[in-house]
Amino acid sequence: MNFKERILTAMNHEEPDRVPVMGLIVDPATVNKTLNKKPTDLVGMIKKPWLAPLIARFMNTNRFWQSFYYSNTAGCLESALKLGFDANWTIYALMQLRKDTKSALGWAWHDAYGRVWDLDTDEDGNTAVNYSRALLETEEQWERWVEAKKPLFQTLTRNVEGFHKKLVKNYGDRILPIGYAAPGIFENSWQPMGFVNFTRFVYQKPDFVKKVISFHTDHYLKNLEAVMKSGVEVVLGGDDFGQKTGPMLRPELIEKLFGESYRRVTDLVHKQKKKYIHHSCGNIYQLLDRFVAWGFDGIITLEPTAGMDLGKVRQQVGHKLVLIGNMDVSYLLVRGSREEIEEAVKKALRDAARGGGYILSSSHSHPLVDPARLGWMVEAAHKYGKYPISL
Amino acid sequence: MSKEILEQLKTSLLELDMEATLKAANSAVKGEGTTTAQDAVNAVSDALQVVGKRFQTGEWFLSELVYAGEIATEVMKLLSPLMKADSSKSLGTVVVGTVAGDIHDLGKNIFINYARSAGFNVIDLGVDVPVPKFVNAVKEHKPLALGISCLLTSTDKEIGRVIEELKRQKIRGSVKVIIGGAALTEGFARSAGVDAFVPDAVTGTDIVRKWSASQ
């Protein structure tokens, strides 16, 4: 079997020749280490007062972001290929570098949805980008923002299509790119206004919350359609519903607010005979049955540091969901020994791989993940993951 | 009447009804019945303890924990000006901040709401706090505990730097250090040499309460 057959067979809950391995490589630190590339010191350049406005002028064009995200994701796919993965997910976004006095750097990325992303440098000199806060704290600010950014949303959708077409054309015969529409509907609804404000609005302005979710659902569906025009077979939606100890909202409230939206998502994907994988960090046991009811085909991360155990998840959902991930990135793939990684892979295969429906993967991307250890994970998958599994 | 007002205050908060909770708090402020501001604060504190337990047992969720904290904050804005500073009733001082390079404050602020309601004097250093500011605050306030929040893997090394500086200045033994945040794990806490790692703000408040009781 080739990479594509292997992934799609597992996605259909059938046994491929061996357990497939998927990458979540999106972190520049992992890409640079894998490809032996030197990081670009973007933060160092922005720190120079005379240079920062020039960088902003250069960066704040559609052409730059198209090229930036394509070359970043191409690097991710090159890394994934080098490590022997069958698939890797893709990321596309549209940012603007803005002067921002609240950010330590004095500049920050503001995304199309109204989030602020702080830029920093890790110890190896890679740029670290993290969501830090909201720009739209009131209903009026949100209304003004989405009205003003209408052309940007249209550009984003166009770019998403072109970006994925190029990736499929250049990499589709060697690795399966897992298409990515946009940040999920829940995250796009709460992060631009902050979790405290979102929570207040849920209780005090439910109609406004409904309007926000409806807006992001429509936008998400447009992006998904654009992604699928590229010919990708599997799409991934990233929407963290969980935190370390459980869902962020009461599951019934999640159903009420987002159930219809996600049913529309899976309807659209399934009409085109594609598969939908959902990425959610955190402890999500209480949401798994809902995800099945919403029509998700697979679930990814299954974060062990949030208490997610593959065996328990398989027991709970059976083969109604493809399970992906669960390899720890807090210790195992950072400092674990070859034996520890081998044991963890064997345990994952025992817990979830029989009958297909399991794709081995790290539980998340992470700057400290060591490519050598990812390589050991792949080796263990090849050694012990041949079907029928006999562990 | 007093008992009814206090019961109303507590019940409304547990029903997450901001308007009814503030109405009850206003009645307390006006001194209806024999209710004092301190009685009302105690009722809020009792209610938040129930909220915390509900969150820890999985009965309630993060958004409910956050919104209950928001209601409590609004109520405290009404009650605080009427309270006389009485440090003898404090369970101790806790200094709290988010590490340098990180400006996330959700977890930290939830912890502050709950710790204050539990009776701690909380010094909030804010976000993006450099190592010297943490250390100077420990020297100045001599707290029972230092709470450090960190959500980014790119900044978790700051915690080790705080610990090293506390040791270098020979004050590590005078303060318990508790950490929390998405970037952190038990394993990290052990290697950084802190006293406790907590998965959520309510557990954090419980641990600091235990430390206070064992003093």
Contacts between the chains, C-beta under 8 A, distances in Angstrom:
chain1	res1	chain2	res2	distance
A	102	B	103	7.2
A	103	B	103	7.5
A	104	B	100	8.0
A	104	B	101	6.5
A	104	B	103	7.4
A	104	B	128	5.7
A	118	B	103	6.7
A	120	B	101	5.6
A	120	B	152	7.7
A	120	B	154	5.4
A	120	B	155	7.4
A	121	B	154	8.0
A	122	B	154	5.1
A	123	B	157	7.5
A	128	B	152	7.3
A	128	B	154	4.0
A	130	B	102	8.0
A	130	B	151	7.8
A	130	B	152	5.3
A	130	B	154	7.1
A	132	B	103	5.1
A	132	B	104	6.6
A	133	B	103	6.5
A	133	B	104	7.9
A	194	B	106	7.9
A	195	B	62	7.9
A	195	B	63	7.7
A	195	B	66	6.6
A	195	B	106	5.6
A	196	B	66	5.9
A	196	B	70	6.5
A	196	B	106	6.8
A	196	B	109	7.7
A	198	B	63	8.0
A	199	B	63	4.6
A	199	B	66	4.9
A	199	B	67	4.9
A	199	B	70	7.2
A	200	B	67	6.9
A	200	B	70	6.3
A	202	B	63	6.7
A	202	B	67	7.9
A	203	B	16	6.4
A	203	B	18	7.0
A	203	B	67	5.9
A	204	B	18	7.2
A	243	B	62	5.7
A	243	B	182	7.7
A	244	B	182	7.2
A	244	B	199	4.6
A	244	B	200	6.8
A	245	B	58	7.6
A	245	B	199	5.5
A	245	B	200	5.7
A	246	B	58	5.8
A	246	B	61	6.3
A	246	B	62	7.5
A	247	B	61	5.8
A	247	B	62	7.7
A	248	B	61	6.6
A	248	B	62	4.6
A	248	B	63	6.3
A	249	B	61	5.6
A	249	B	62	7.2
A	249	B	63	4.7
A	250	B	60	7.7
A	250	B	61	4.8
A	250	B	63	7.1
A	250	B	64	6.8
A	253	B	61	7.9
A	253	B	63	7.4
A	305	B	185	5.4
A	330	B	185	4.7
A	330	B	187	6.4
A	330	B	188	7.3
A	331	B	185	7.7
A	331	B	187	5.6
A	366	B	153	6.3
A	367	B	153	6.0
A	367	B	154	6.7
A	368	B	153	6.5
